[in-house]
Amino acid sequence: MEPSPEYKDVTACYGKDMSERYNKLREGFKAKFGHAPELFARAPGRVNLIGEHIDYEGYGVLPMAINQDTIVAIAKGGTELVVSNLDGEHYPTTSFSTDPRQEVNTAAHSWANYFVCAYKGVYELLEAHGTQAPEPCGLQVMIHGTVPLGSGLSSSAAFVCSCFLAILAAHGLKVGKAEIAEYAARAERYVGVTGGGMDQAISMMGAAGVAKKIEFNPVRAEDVVLPEGAVFCIGHSLAVSKKAEGAHKRYNLRVVECRLAAAMLAHKLGKDQAFCTSVKTLQELEAVVAEATGKSGLAACADAVRANLHGGLYTHDEIEVALGKPLASLWPEGHVSLKVLEVARELGGFSLHDRAAHVYEEAQRVRDFKAVCDGDAPAAEKLAALGKLMDASHASCAGLYACSCPELDELVGAAKAAGALGARLTGAGWGGCTVSLVHESQVESFLASVKGAYYTTRLASGVAKEEDMENILFASKPSAGAAILHV
């Protein structure tokens, strides 16, 4: 078990002086609750360099933590969970029961629901590990975040992970980073999003100076040293994508489509009904493909998809006839995916071929990305190869997975025109951010060019503000993961 680091100095945590921000949060907490917080916990956002929409299919991804983060100031006190924000004008204070079994009200979505997710997750983790859970008590909380909402930079994971860590620390409990990441990912699903575990894993396990290849079941991380001269520039498209709102038509639908693609591919490859209706992820079919075709590996899986799944939409009836069971029987009563089935019927069905092809090919691109970084080629050759992989990833996200949008495509085009070696959407898509690989010698000219090409008209129209540009378009190298601060 490797717990999160603890610091008594802000600069030691961040590598630069961030004390002014902590002082403001401390003073805000005092003004709200009448005393100082007992401690702070912080967790960063992330940018996924490559490997989109494959973590929930069991495949490794390759993100890095960024400087932008969520900080939680916390103290025991009172009889309720009182969740406040330093920006109280936009995020009103909300109170909740201390009962860890309480339901999260997804019908009336509140920003503070994410704290309740973390609170429930803490008790679930302790119960699963056989650790004596603390007696529920009042907690006073104030939060401040700099990860742009709906940006695809995992503001929700930064929120849940920082709260998770703060709650544990307030009770004097230490738990390993990987365990927190796993249960924070599960807990975030209480707001109605059936995501994977990448965002929480890199938020908890990120490290300054290196990207991470994150694997799952169990959650684990491996350092990836980027080529010399590599800088990643992040640009917000200003099209906001909030996963918890409208998820059934987008994010959750993709999760369901992948499961149904796995079931139908298994059926086409001769597996029986019991297997086809129990398979959960496309990763589980690697052995099935190898047995049926005599070929192993991700390329063989992609070939099997193209040979056995037709293009266009599959209807509910078509899948049910093949599997011999109603689709609703594949999930337990009350599962969020049952709502997705209703939405998919309105949309005309499920796109199985394209979703599965993307997953297998994107998983291979992640492996290729790491292999390039680990190789002995000159830095310039490595950078060029990584750029091509990123370009191919965006093309697949936009085409096969249909999770891009006009703004993201325009911003990727502006990045390529400005000299990016590679550029792609990052995060769930349907808005949010792009990430571009740029040589460090060209960062300033790149940022200026992209600002002129994409943001000038948006600044003029008021869609963006000049004072916000430092969090809309910026360069980043890998940053540190979650931590506890006693300052």
DRENKOLLO-261551 format. One record per residue (C-alpha): residue number from 1; residue in three letters; x, z, y. Coordinates in Angstrom, 3 decimals, always signed. Each point is the difference from the previous one (the first is absolute). Example, Ala and Ser with C-alpha at 12.3 -4.5 7.8 and 13.67 -1.06 7.14 Angstrom:
BEGIN
{rec 1 Ala {+12.300 +7.800 -4.500}},
{rec 2 Ser {+1.370 -0.660 +3.440}},
This chain:
BEGIN
{rec 1 Met {+0.000 +0.000 +0.000}},
{rec 2 Glu {+1.413 -1.053 +3.357}},
{rec 3 Pro {-1.930 +1.647 +2.857}},
{rec 4 Ser {-0.185 -1.411 +3.501}},
{rec 5 Pro {+2.855 +1.037 +2.302}},
{rec 6 Glu {-0.465 +2.778 +2.545}},
{rec 7 Tyr {+1.586 +0.011 +3.445}},
{rec 8 Lys {+0.508 +2.476 +2.809}},
{rec 9 Asp {+1.076 -2.723 +2.400}},
{rec 10 Val {-2.058 -3.047 +1.002}},
{rec 11 Thr {+3.028 -2.207 +0.631}},
{rec 12 Ala {+1.361 +0.707 -3.477}},
{rec 13 Cys {-3.270 -1.282 -1.454}},
{rec 14 Tyr {-0.351 -3.163 +2.080}},
{rec 15 Gly {+3.581 -0.827 +0.852}},
{rec 16 Lys {-1.000 +0.073 +3.664}},
{rec 17 Asp {-1.544 +2.490 +2.414}},
{rec 18 Met {-3.780 +0.149 -0.490}},
{rec 19 Ser {-0.400 +3.564 +1.289}},
{rec 20 Glu {-2.210 -0.999 +2.951}},
{rec 21 Arg {-2.699 -1.256 -2.357}},
{rec 22 Tyr {+0.122 +3.183 -2.077}},
{rec 23 Asn {-0.111 +2.134 +3.137}},
{rec 24 Lys {-3.145 -1.816 +1.165}},
{rec 25 Leu {-1.636 +0.516 -3.382}},
{rec 26 Arg {+0.971 +3.680 -0.018}},
{rec 27 Glu {-1.425 +0.551 +3.486}},
{rec 28 Gly {-3.172 -1.883 -0.915}},
{rec 29 Phe {-0.388 +2.195 -3.079}},
{rec 30 Lys {+0.463 +3.153 +2.100}},
{rec 31 Ala {-2.605 -1.161 +2.501}},
{rec 32 Lys {-2.460 -0.715 -2.814}},
{rec 33 Phe {+0.518 +3.006 -2.258}},
{rec 34 Gly {+1.660 +2.612 +2.229}},
{rec 35 His {+3.256 +0.223 -1.938}},
{rec 36 Ala {+2.847 -2.183 -1.254}},
{rec 37 Pro {-0.135 -1.853 -3.331}},
{rec 38 Glu {+1.821 +1.512 -2.949}},
{rec 39 Leu {+1.723 -3.278 -0.864}},
{rec 40 Phe {-0.121 -3.782 +0.288}},
{rec 41 Ala {-0.089 -2.695 -2.672}},
{rec 42 Arg {+0.609 -3.688 +0.597}},
{rec 43 Ala {-0.374 -3.135 -2.096}},
{rec 44 Pro {+0.864 -3.553 +1.064}},
{rec 45 Gly {-1.828 -3.273 -0.181}},
{rec 46 Arg {+1.562 -2.851 -1.896}},
{rec 47 Val {+0.505 -3.712 +0.038}},
{rec 48 Asn {-0.211 -1.766 -3.324}},
{rec 49 Leu {+2.759 -2.590 -0.141}},
{rec 50 Ile {-1.454 -1.760 -3.033}},
{rec 51 Gly {-2.484 +0.724 -2.784}},
{rec 52 Glu {-3.523 -0.125 +1.427}},
{rec 53 His {-3.102 +1.044 -1.942}},
{rec 54 Ile {+1.876 +0.612 -3.234}},
{rec 55 Asp {+0.534 +3.774 -0.006}},
{rec 56 Tyr {-3.520 +0.647 -1.281}},
{rec 57 Glu {+0.758 -2.457 -2.801}},
{rec 58 Gly {+2.937 +2.151 -1.099}},
{rec 59 Tyr {+2.812 -2.125 +1.437}},
{rec 60 Gly {+2.935 +1.122 +2.105}},
{rec 61 Val {+0.117 -0.585 +3.751}},
{rec 62 Leu {+2.760 +0.028 +2.594}},
{rec 63 Pro {-0.795 +1.844 +3.249}},
{rec 64 Met {+1.994 +1.994 +2.521}},
{rec 65 Ala {-1.031 +2.947 +2.161}},
{rec 66 Ile {-0.157 -0.537 +3.777}},
{rec 67 Asn {+0.558 +2.357 +2.938}},
{rec 68 Gln {-3.667 +0.180 +0.982}},
{rec 69 Asp {-1.616 +3.001 -1.663}},
{rec 70 Thr {-2.749 +2.616 -0.073}},
{rec 71 Ile {+0.850 +3.604 +0.869}},
{rec 72 Val {-2.185 +2.942 -1.022}},
{rec 73 Ala {+0.223 +3.394 +1.707}},
{rec 74 Ile {-1.637 +2.667 -2.158}},
{rec 75 Ala {-0.691 +3.725 -0.208}},
{rec 76 Lys {-2.224 +2.234 -2.080}},
{rec 77 Gly {-2.924 +1.480 +1.899}},
{rec 78 Gly {-3.760 +0.138 +0.367}},
{rec 79 Thr {-2.554 -0.644 -2.714}},
{rec 80 Glu {-0.164 -3.816 +0.056}},
{rec 81 Leu {+2.234 -3.040 -0.130}},
{rec 82 Val {+0.218 -0.916 +3.679}},
{rec 83 Val {+1.572 -3.434 +0.406}},
{rec 84 Ser {+0.940 -1.032 +3.525}},
{rec 85 Asn {+2.096 -2.720 +1.586}},
{rec 86 Leu {+2.375 +0.043 +2.940}},
{rec 87 Asp {-2.011 -2.994 +1.221}},
{rec 88 Gly {-3.272 +1.887 -0.037}},
{rec 89 Glu {-1.747 -2.543 +2.207}},
{rec 90 His {+0.083 -2.637 -2.726}},
{rec 91 Tyr {+0.093 +2.286 -3.050}},
{rec 92 Pro {-2.419 +2.923 +0.402}},
{rec 93 Thr {+0.582 +3.327 -1.716}},
{rec 94 Thr {-1.849 +0.316 -3.300}},
{rec 95 Ser {-0.583 +3.056 -2.179}},
{rec 96 Phe {-0.431 +0.112 -3.763}},
{rec 97 Ser {-0.646 +2.578 -2.692}},
{rec 98 Thr {+2.999 +1.498 -1.798}},
{rec 99 Asp {-1.558 -0.925 -3.363}},
{rec 100 Pro {+2.452 -2.383 -1.732}},
{rec 101 Arg {-2.891 -1.430 -2.046}},
{rec 102 Gln {-1.903 -1.257 +3.042}},
{rec 103 Glu {-0.987 -3.648 +0.124}},
{rec 104 Val {+1.516 -2.391 +2.532}},
{rec 105 Asn {-2.771 -1.520 +2.086}},
{rec 106 Thr {+0.797 -3.706 -0.237}},
{rec 107 Ala {-3.378 -0.977 +1.448}},
{rec 108 Ala {+1.004 +1.498 +3.363}},
{rec 109 His {+3.648 -1.004 +0.202}},
{rec 110 Ser {+2.083 +2.392 +2.100}},
{rec 111 Trp {+3.707 -0.144 +0.749}},
{rec 112 Ala {+0.259 +3.615 -1.219}},
{rec 113 Asn {-1.294 -0.922 -3.472}},
{rec 114 Tyr {+3.578 -0.827 -0.943}},
{rec 115 Phe {+0.945 +3.660 +0.429}},
{rec 116 Val {-2.744 +0.995 -2.435}},
{rec 117 Cys {+1.368 -2.568 -2.458}},
{rec 118 Ala {+3.412 +1.663 +0.185}},
{rec 119 Tyr {-1.518 +3.483 -0.270}},
{rec 120 Lys {-1.896 -0.923 -3.158}},
{rec 121 Gly {+3.080 -1.741 -1.377}},
{rec 122 Val {+2.170 +3.105 +0.398}},
{rec 123 Tyr {-2.330 +2.080 -2.166}},
{rec 124 Glu {-0.298 -2.785 -2.576}},
{rec 125 Leu {+3.793 -0.274 -0.252}},
{rec 126 Leu {+0.439 +3.752 -0.421}},
{rec 127 Glu {-2.712 +0.161 -2.651}},
{rec 128 Ala {+1.483 -2.931 -1.917}},
{rec 129 His {+3.448 +1.616 +0.041}},
{rec 130 Gly {-1.302 +3.398 -1.075}},
{rec 131 Thr {+1.094 +1.618 +3.259}},
{rec 132 Gln {-2.014 +2.876 +1.424}},
{rec 133 Ala {-1.894 -1.456 +2.949}},
{rec 134 Pro {-0.147 +2.058 +3.196}},
{rec 135 Glu {-3.274 +1.606 +0.967}},
{rec 136 Pro {-1.728 -2.397 +2.423}},
{rec 137 Cys {+0.399 +1.163 +3.578}},
{rec 138 Gly {-0.455 -1.307 +3.510}},
{rec 139 Leu {+2.565 -2.490 +1.274}},
{rec 140 Gln {+0.592 -1.035 +3.596}},
{rec 141 Val {+1.391 -3.497 +0.329}},
{rec 142 Met {+1.088 -2.338 +2.773}},
{rec 143 Ile {+1.144 -3.532 -0.725}},
{rec 144 His {+1.881 -2.666 +1.900}},
{rec 145 Gly {+0.752 -3.463 -1.356}},
{rec 146 Thr {+1.948 -3.000 +1.239}},
{rec 147 Val {-0.730 -2.382 -2.884}},
{rec 148 Pro {-2.454 -2.549 +1.472}},
{rec 149 Leu {-3.411 +0.231 -1.659}},
{rec 150 Gly {-1.125 -2.991 -2.038}},
{rec 151 Ser {+3.449 -1.529 +0.320}},
{rec 152 Gly {+0.907 -0.297 -3.668}},
{rec 153 Leu {+2.794 +2.552 +0.539}},
{rec 154 Ser {-1.750 +2.729 -2.019}},
{rec 155 Ser {-1.296 +2.293 +2.708}},
{rec 156 Ser {-2.424 +1.476 -2.545}},
{rec 157 Ala {+2.754 +0.784 -2.525}},
{rec 158 Ala {+2.149 +1.574 +2.724}},
{rec 159 Phe {-3.015 +2.109 +0.971}},
{rec 160 Val {-0.841 +1.141 -3.537}},
{rec 161 Cys {+3.619 +0.628 -1.048}},
{rec 162 Ser {+0.842 +2.021 +3.116}},
{rec 163 Cys {-3.165 +2.089 -0.424}},
{rec 164 Phe {+0.681 +0.456 -3.722}},
{rec 165 Leu {+3.518 +1.239 +0.733}},
{rec 166 Ala {-1.172 +2.227 +2.870}},
{rec 167 Ile {-2.680 +1.701 -2.122}},
{rec 168 Leu {+2.464 +0.713 -2.804}},
{rec 169 Ala {+2.621 +1.307 +2.433}},
{rec 170 Ala {-2.532 +2.217 +1.794}},
{rec 171 His {-0.633 +1.703 -3.348}},
{rec 172 Gly {+3.713 +0.256 -0.785}},
{rec 173 Leu {-0.190 -2.493 -2.869}},
{rec 174 Lys {+2.615 -2.609 -0.896}},
{rec 175 Val {-0.867 -3.080 -2.035}},
{rec 176 Gly {+2.086 -3.075 -0.789}},
{rec 177 Lys {-0.224 -3.123 +2.157}},
{rec 178 Ala {-1.147 -2.200 -2.879}},
{rec 179 Glu {-2.776 +2.405 -0.984}},
{rec 180 Ile {-1.287 +0.180 +3.570}},
{rec 181 Ala {+0.091 -3.795 +0.256}},
{rec 182 Glu {-2.018 -0.385 -3.196}},
{rec 183 Tyr {-2.699 +2.493 +0.950}},
{rec 184 Ala {-0.133 -1.098 +3.632}},
{rec 185 Ala {-0.736 -3.529 -1.227}},
{rec 186 Arg {-2.800 +1.294 -2.194}},
{rec 187 Ala {-1.350 +2.158 +2.805}},
{rec 188 Glu {-0.197 -2.850 +2.494}},
{rec 189 Arg {-2.530 -1.673 -2.279}},
{rec 190 Tyr {-2.521 +2.633 +1.085}},
{rec 191 Val {-0.534 -2.032 +3.169}},
{rec 192 Gly {-1.078 -2.937 -2.164}},
{rec 193 Val {+3.171 -2.083 -0.381}},
{rec 194 Thr {+1.279 -0.752 -3.512}},
{rec 195 Gly {+3.630 -0.595 +0.943}},
{rec 196 Gly {+3.247 +0.194 -1.906}},
{rec 197 Gly {+2.782 +2.490 +0.629}},
{rec 198 Met {+2.598 -1.907 +2.016}},
{rec 199 Asp {-0.888 +1.356 +3.429}},
{rec 200 Gln {+0.135 +3.648 -0.996}},
{rec 201 Ala {+3.127 -0.468 -2.124}},
{rec 202 Ile {+2.126 -1.486 +2.775}},
{rec 203 Ser {-1.382 +2.444 +2.576}},
{rec 204 Met {+1.124 +2.903 -2.173}},
{rec 205 Met {+3.157 -1.532 -1.494}},
{rec 206 Gly {+1.377 -2.217 +2.765}},
{rec 207 Ala {+3.640 +0.356 +1.030}},
{rec 208 Ala {+1.923 -1.016 +3.098}},
{rec 209 Gly {+2.020 -3.174 -0.419}},
{rec 210 Val {-1.499 -1.314 -3.243}},
{rec 211 Ala {-3.184 -1.665 -1.148}},
{rec 212 Lys {-1.550 +1.209 -3.250}},
{rec 213 Lys {-1.264 -1.758 -3.088}},
{rec 214 Ile {-2.956 +2.137 -0.994}},
{rec 215 Glu {-1.201 +0.006 -3.600}},
{rec 216 Phe {-3.063 +1.731 -1.394}},
{rec 217 Asn {-1.223 +1.948 -3.033}},
{rec 218 Pro {+1.850 +2.209 +0.760}},
{rec 219 Val {+0.800 -0.464 +3.687}},
{rec 220 Arg {+3.734 -0.529 +0.520}},
{rec 221 Ala {+2.229 -1.612 +2.607}},
{rec 222 Glu {+3.250 -1.929 -0.118}},
{rec 223 Asp {+2.212 -0.690 +3.015}},
{rec 224 Val {+0.287 -3.610 +1.151}},
{rec 225 Val {+2.933 -0.666 +2.326}},
{rec 226 Leu {-0.888 -2.840 +2.345}},
{rec 227 Pro {+2.533 -2.717 +0.884}},
{rec 228 Glu {+2.253 +0.537 +2.978}},
{rec 229 Gly {-1.652 -1.221 +3.191}},
{rec 230 Ala {-3.582 +0.369 -1.282}},
{rec 231 Val {-2.520 +1.295 +2.529}},
{rec 232 Phe {-3.751 -0.044 -0.474}},
{rec 233 Cys {-2.191 -0.652 +3.017}},
{rec 234 Ile {-3.593 +1.153 -0.122}},
{rec 235 Gly {-2.764 -1.553 +2.058}},
{rec 236 His {-3.596 +1.186 +0.260}},
{rec 237 Ser {-2.443 -2.904 -0.042}},
{rec 238 Leu {-2.443 +2.175 +2.005}},
{rec 239 Ala {-2.649 -0.839 -2.586}},
{rec 240 Val {-0.857 +3.442 -1.352}},
{rec 241 Ser {-0.594 +0.468 -3.715}},
{rec 242 Lys {-1.346 +3.387 -1.079}},
{rec 243 Lys {+0.017 +0.231 -3.779}},
{rec 244 Ala {-2.652 +2.707 -0.193}},
{rec 245 Glu {-2.469 -2.047 +2.039}},
{rec 246 Gly {-1.302 -3.185 -1.604}},
{rec 247 Ala {+2.215 +0.593 -3.035}},
{rec 248 His {-2.571 -1.228 -2.521}},
{rec 249 Lys {+0.194 -3.566 +1.309}},
{rec 250 Arg {+3.777 -0.054 +0.146}},
{rec 251 Tyr {+2.430 +2.542 -1.426}},
{rec 252 Asn {-2.195 +1.528 -2.689}},
{rec 253 Leu {-1.301 -3.436 -0.965}},
{rec 254 Arg {+3.562 -1.140 -0.717}},
{rec 255 Val {+0.542 +3.032 -2.253}},
{rec 256 Val {-3.152 -0.843 -1.948}},
{rec 257 Glu {+0.928 -3.687 -0.213}},
{rec 258 Cys {+3.380 +0.894 -1.496}},
{rec 259 Arg {-1.580 +2.180 -2.657}},
{rec 260 Leu {-2.509 -2.699 -0.893}},
{rec 261 Ala {+2.795 -2.591 -0.063}},
{rec 262 Ala {+1.859 +2.178 -2.504}},
{rec 263 Ala {-3.138 +0.323 -2.122}},
{rec 264 Met {-0.739 -3.731 +0.005}},
{rec 265 Leu {+3.608 -0.971 -0.692}},
{rec 266 Ala {+0.063 +2.424 -2.932}},
{rec 267 His {-3.235 -1.581 -1.277}},
{rec 268 Lys {+1.455 -3.501 +0.260}},
{rec 269 Leu {+3.110 +1.127 -1.882}},
{rec 270 Gly {-2.092 +1.229 -2.927}},
{rec 271 Lys {-0.219 +3.753 +0.539}},
{rec 272 Asp {-3.104 +1.840 -1.204}},
{rec 273 Gln {-2.763 +1.416 +2.170}},
{rec 274 Ala {+1.328 +3.561 -0.134}},
{rec 275 Phe {+3.353 -1.069 +1.416}},
{rec 276 Cys {-1.436 -2.378 +2.586}},
{rec 277 Thr {-2.379 +2.559 +1.436}},
{rec 278 Ser {+2.542 +2.828 +0.050}},
{rec 279 Val {+2.964 -1.820 +1.569}},
{rec 280 Lys {+0.560 +1.234 +3.564}},
{rec 281 Thr {+2.899 -2.001 +1.460}},
{rec 282 Leu {+1.637 -3.383 -0.291}},
{rec 283 Gln {+3.273 +1.695 -0.926}},
{rec 284 Glu {-1.569 +1.106 -3.291}},
{rec 285 Leu {-0.288 -3.648 -1.060}},
{rec 286 Glu {+3.724 -0.775 -0.066}},
{rec 287 Ala {+0.239 +0.893 -3.688}},
{rec 288 Val {-3.230 -1.889 -0.747}},
{rec 289 Val {+1.350 -3.151 +1.652}},
{rec 290 Ala {+3.289 +0.289 -1.893}},
{rec 291 Glu {-1.825 +0.400 -3.312}},
{rec 292 Ala {-2.371 -2.903 +0.654}},
{rec 293 Thr {+2.458 -2.493 +1.485}},
{rec 294 Gly {+3.366 +1.036 -1.374}},
{rec 295 Lys {+1.297 +0.254 +3.564}},
{rec 296 Ser {+0.674 +3.191 +1.921}},
{rec 297 Gly {+0.433 +0.876 +3.646}},
{rec 298 Leu {-1.930 -0.394 +3.209}},
{rec 299 Ala {+0.382 -3.788 +0.124}},
{rec 300 Ala {-1.619 -0.220 -3.428}},
{rec 301 Cys {-2.877 +2.154 +1.247}},
{rec 302 Ala {-0.507 -2.254 +3.025}},
{rec 303 Asp {+0.005 -3.039 -2.307}},
{rec 304 Ala {-2.598 +1.689 -2.220}},
{rec 305 Val {-2.220 +0.570 +3.029}},
{rec 306 Arg {+0.148 -3.666 +0.958}},
{rec 307 Ala {-0.693 -1.109 -3.562}},
{rec 308 Asn {-2.889 +2.364 -0.697}},
{rec 309 Leu {-1.811 +0.954 +3.211}},
{rec 310 His {-1.859 -2.629 +1.981}},
{rec 311 Gly {+0.134 -0.326 +3.760}},
{rec 312 Gly {-2.886 +0.782 +2.303}},
{rec 313 Leu {-2.405 +2.882 -0.487}},
{rec 314 Tyr {-1.090 +1.718 -3.188}},
{rec 315 Thr {-3.595 +1.215 +0.071}},
{rec 316 His {-1.160 +3.356 -1.319}},
{rec 317 Asp {-1.884 -1.756 -2.809}},
{rec 318 Glu {+3.027 -2.038 -1.083}},
{rec 319 Ile {+2.186 +3.085 -0.344}},
{rec 320 Glu {-2.690 +2.083 -1.684}},
{rec 321 Val {-0.645 -2.694 -2.618}},
{rec 322 Ala {+3.722 -0.202 -0.783}},
{rec 323 Leu {+0.493 +3.767 -0.215}},
{rec 324 Gly {-3.327 +0.737 -1.647}},
{rec 325 Lys {-0.721 +2.921 +2.317}},
{rec 326 Pro {-1.476 +0.556 +3.472}},
{rec 327 Leu {+2.689 +0.183 +2.664}},
{rec 328 Ala {-1.368 +3.322 +1.217}},
{rec 329 Ser {+0.909 +1.541 -3.377}},
{rec 330 Leu {+3.726 -0.470 +0.731}},
{rec 331 Trp {-0.004 +2.834 +2.546}},
{rec 332 Pro {-1.420 +3.532 -0.153}},
{rec 333 Glu {-3.179 +0.846 +1.850}},
{rec 334 Gly {+0.580 +0.470 +3.717}},
{rec 335 His {+3.313 -1.882 +0.059}},
{rec 336 Val {+0.719 -1.870 +3.233}},
{rec 337 Ser {+0.450 -3.259 -1.936}},
{rec 338 Leu {-3.709 -0.075 -0.835}},
{rec 339 Lys {-0.728 -0.602 +3.676}},
{rec 340 Val {+2.545 -2.813 -0.046}},
{rec 341 Leu {-1.919 -1.728 -2.798}},
{rec 342 Glu {-3.071 -0.122 +2.226}},
{rec 343 Val {+2.000 -1.413 +2.907}},
{rec 344 Ala {+1.645 -2.619 -2.234}},
{rec 345 Arg {-3.395 -1.256 -1.137}},
{rec 346 Glu {-0.908 -0.624 +3.637}},
{rec 347 Leu {+3.317 -1.838 +0.487}},
{rec 348 Gly {-0.576 -2.247 -3.021}},
{rec 349 Gly {+2.365 +1.542 -2.540}},
{rec 350 Phe {+3.642 +0.782 -0.712}},
{rec 351 Ser {+3.189 -2.035 +0.484}},
{rec 352 Leu {+1.965 +0.913 -3.127}},
{rec 353 His {+2.535 -2.805 -0.435}},
{rec 354 Asp {+1.450 +0.250 +3.502}},
{rec 355 Arg {+0.188 +3.798 +0.093}},
{rec 356 Ala {+1.783 +0.237 -3.356}},
{rec 357 Ala {+2.423 -2.822 +0.825}},
{rec 358 His {+0.970 +1.768 +3.222}},
{rec 359 Val {+0.606 +3.330 -1.740}},
{rec 360 Tyr {+2.355 -1.374 -2.641}},
{rec 361 Glu {+1.919 -2.236 +2.408}},
{rec 362 Glu {+0.268 +2.682 +2.686}},
{rec 363 Ala {+1.281 +2.509 -2.560}},
{rec 364 Gln {+2.734 -2.483 -0.895}},
{rec 365 Arg {+0.892 -0.438 +3.682}},
{rec 366 Val {+0.569 +3.758 +0.268}},
{rec 367 Arg {+2.442 -0.118 -2.899}},
{rec 368 Asp {+1.716 -3.036 +1.480}},
{rec 369 Phe {+0.275 +1.723 +3.407}},
{rec 370 Lys {+1.788 +2.985 -1.515}},
{rec 371 Ala {+2.229 -2.243 -2.116}},
{rec 372 Val {+1.105 -1.853 +3.136}},
{rec 373 Cys {+0.790 +3.290 +1.757}},
{rec 374 Asp {+1.968 +1.236 -3.027}},
{rec 375 Gly {+1.903 -3.262 -0.426}},
{rec 376 Asp {+3.492 -1.014 +1.106}},
{rec 377 Ala {-0.878 -2.985 +2.191}},
{rec 378 Pro {+1.129 -0.059 +3.644}},
{rec 379 Ala {-2.354 +1.785 +2.402}},
{rec 380 Ala {-1.146 -3.243 +1.628}},
{rec 381 Glu {-1.069 -1.433 -3.362}},
{rec 382 Lys {-1.807 +3.211 -0.880}},
{rec 383 Leu {-1.899 -0.001 +3.291}},
{rec 384 Ala {-1.063 -3.618 -0.471}},
{rec 385 Ala {-1.208 +0.695 -3.548}},
{rec 386 Leu {-1.958 +3.080 +1.082}},
{rec 387 Gly {-1.614 -2.003 +2.781}},
{rec 388 Lys {-1.241 -2.637 -2.445}},
{rec 389 Leu {-1.533 +2.685 -2.203}},
{rec 390 Met {-1.805 +1.507 +2.997}},
{rec 391 Asp {-1.341 -3.409 +1.042}},
{rec 392 Ala {-1.282 -0.631 -3.526}},
{rec 393 Ser {-1.636 +3.426 -0.023}},
{rec 394 His {-1.948 -0.735 +3.170}},
{rec 395 Ala {-1.127 -3.376 -1.310}},
{rec 396 Ser {-1.323 +1.704 -3.133}},
{rec 397 Cys {-1.708 +2.812 +1.933}},
{rec 398 Ala {-1.675 -2.529 +2.286}},
{rec 399 Gly {-0.920 -2.468 -2.746}},
{rec 400 Leu {-0.423 +1.608 -3.407}},
{rec 401 Tyr {-0.916 +3.504 +1.155}},
{rec 402 Ala {-1.865 -1.010 +3.169}},
{rec 403 Cys {+1.002 +3.172 +1.843}},
{rec 404 Ser {+1.456 -1.554 +3.137}},
{rec 405 Cys {-1.881 -0.910 +3.182}},
{rec 406 Pro {+0.498 -2.512 +2.845}},
{rec 407 Glu {+1.864 +2.526 +2.153}},
{rec 408 Leu {+2.463 +0.889 -2.762}},
{rec 409 Asp {+0.625 -3.662 -0.775}},
{rec 410 Glu {+0.580 -0.722 +3.692}},
{rec 411 Leu {+2.423 +2.914 +0.325}},
{rec 412 Val {+1.919 -1.077 -3.110}},
{rec 413 Gly {+0.246 -3.483 +1.495}},
{rec 414 Ala {+1.303 +1.415 +3.285}},
{rec 415 Ala {+2.588 +2.044 -1.899}},
{rec 416 Lys {+1.257 -2.999 -1.945}},
{rec 417 Ala {+0.187 -2.060 +3.189}},
{rec 418 Ala {+2.024 +2.812 +1.596}},
{rec 419 Gly {+2.616 -0.203 -2.743}},
{rec 420 Ala {-1.166 +2.470 -2.647}},
{rec 421 Leu {+1.678 -0.585 -3.347}},
{rec 422 Gly {-3.276 +0.997 -1.631}},
{rec 423 Ala {-3.328 +1.423 +1.150}},
{rec 424 Arg {-3.113 +1.294 -1.700}},
{rec 425 Leu {-3.003 +2.232 +0.446}},
{rec 426 Thr {+0.634 +3.575 -1.063}},
{rec 427 Gly {-2.514 +2.537 -1.217}},
{rec 428 Ala {-3.475 -0.702 -1.290}},
{rec 429 Gly {-0.501 -2.935 +2.365}},
{rec 430 Trp {-3.169 -1.218 +1.742}},
{rec 431 Gly {+1.723 +1.082 +3.200}},
{rec 432 Gly {+2.822 +2.387 +0.725}},
{rec 433 Cys {+3.668 -0.929 +0.091}},
{rec 434 Thr {+2.566 -2.564 -0.995}},
{rec 435 Val {+3.587 +0.718 -0.985}},
{rec 436 Ser {+2.792 -2.458 +0.762}},
{rec 437 Leu {+3.576 -0.072 -1.253}},
{rec 438 Val {+2.387 -0.612 +2.891}},
{rec 439 His {+3.774 +0.154 +0.276}},
{rec 440 Glu {+1.008 +2.953 +2.159}},
{rec 441 Ser {+1.817 -2.313 +2.422}},
{rec 442 Gln {-3.274 -1.772 +0.813}},
{rec 443 Val {-2.413 +2.919 +0.272}},
{rec 444 Glu {-0.288 +0.078 +3.796}},
{rec 445 Ser {-0.554 -3.741 +0.364}},
{rec 446 Phe {-2.434 +0.046 -2.932}},
{rec 447 Leu {-2.137 +2.765 +1.503}},
{rec 448 Ala {-0.050 -1.729 +3.385}},
{rec 449 Ser {-1.032 -3.305 -1.553}},
{rec 450 Val {-2.798 +1.509 -2.090}},
{rec 451 Lys {-1.257 +1.978 +2.981}},
{rec 452 Gly {-0.212 -3.173 +2.043}},
{rec 453 Ala {-1.631 -2.074 -2.725}},
{rec 454 Tyr {-2.537 +2.486 -1.361}},
{rec 455 Tyr {-0.491 +2.907 +2.386}},
{rec 456 Thr {+0.111 -1.505 +3.512}},
{rec 457 Thr {-3.604 -1.202 -0.051}},
{rec 458 Arg {-1.145 +3.214 -1.680}},
{rec 459 Leu {+1.712 +2.086 +2.666}},
{rec 460 Ala {-1.599 -2.107 +2.710}},
{rec 461 Ser {-3.464 +0.403 -1.532}},
{rec 462 Gly {+0.368 +3.762 -0.484}},
{rec 463 Val {-0.035 -0.098 -3.804}},
{rec 464 Ala {+3.451 +1.611 +0.155}},
{rec 465 Lys {+1.640 +2.183 +2.643}},
{rec 466 Glu {+3.616 -0.275 +1.084}},
{rec 467 Glu {+0.533 +3.756 -0.371}},
{rec 468 Asp {-1.013 -0.250 -3.676}},
{rec 469 Met {+2.317 -2.871 -0.902}},
{rec 470 Glu {+2.711 +2.257 -1.435}},
{rec 471 Asn {-2.419 +0.894 -2.822}},
{rec 472 Ile {-1.428 -3.521 -0.292}},
{rec 473 Leu {+3.193 -2.031 -0.371}},
{rec 474 Phe {+3.207 +1.728 -1.065}},
{rec 475 Ala {+3.048 -0.160 -2.243}},
{rec 476 Ser {+0.626 +2.560 -2.712}},
{rec 477 Lys {+2.477 +1.010 -2.633}},
{rec 478 Pro {-0.917 +2.325 -2.896}},
{rec 479 Ser {-0.849 +3.544 +1.113}},
{rec 480 Ala {-0.290 +3.420 -1.637}},
{rec 481 Gly {-2.986 +1.217 -1.996}},
{rec 482 Ala {-2.238 +3.051 +0.309}},
{rec 483 Ala {+1.361 +3.378 +1.062}},
{rec 484 Ile {-0.923 +3.537 +1.056}},
{rec 485 Leu {+1.251 +1.267 +3.357}},
{rec 486 His {+0.380 +3.602 +1.134}},
{rec 487 Val {+0.631 -0.574 +3.701}},
